[in-house]
Amino acid sequence: MRILTLLLLAVSVNLFGQETKKKTVSNDYPPYKETFYVLKSDQETKHGEYKKTYGGLSIKGQFDNNKKVGVWEYYDRNGQLEQKIDFNSNKVVSTKPMTLIKDYFVKDRDSYKDVVPEETPVFQGGQSGIIYYIWNLRYPADARRMGTEGKVLISATITQDGKMIDEEILDGPGNGLKEEALRVIQMIPDEWIPGKVNGKIMDIKIVIPVTFKLG
């Protein structure tokens, strides 16, 4: 059961010329902790410095009236810089290779064709961020009892506005593994930098493998 704890800290500062209040939000599943500022006049609006830690990963950045601005930094479990994104230009400054994603397809009229985009879709948080959600796998009881292992392939489309939609099972072993793989992939938030084909931002379908292994 998801448990959400909200701790309000009555600290007023002045960032970007507006009065703000500091908040800390922690969650048990999936586990994370966020520290950020909101406007005192509208406490649903993030405004100022933002930090998040989750599963050993961390994020640092800035909000301006709920909009990500400036360069955001994403760190892996070893504290090494995984990725930098400049949200003023919506450009990936640097990122470690996202080798987890195996295939890319672009829609051509009513069907998808295999392509190699000159700019592939990039998850905000990098490969480590995707793996964080995959690590929330719960091995299905039937699969554990039957000794079922293997790789499930899940496809999804990254839209031009950075959302992930149309998650779908392509292939994989049964006894609940396919359904569980789909569940964790659907946990990945709509926080993507879209890809480009021939200089144009396009909807791009990706394939993510999810591996189940006992022991």
Order of alpha helices (4+ residues) and beta strands (2+ residues): beta-beta-beta-beta-beta-beta-beta-beta-beta-beta-beta-alpha-alpha-beta-beta-alpha-beta-beta-beta-beta
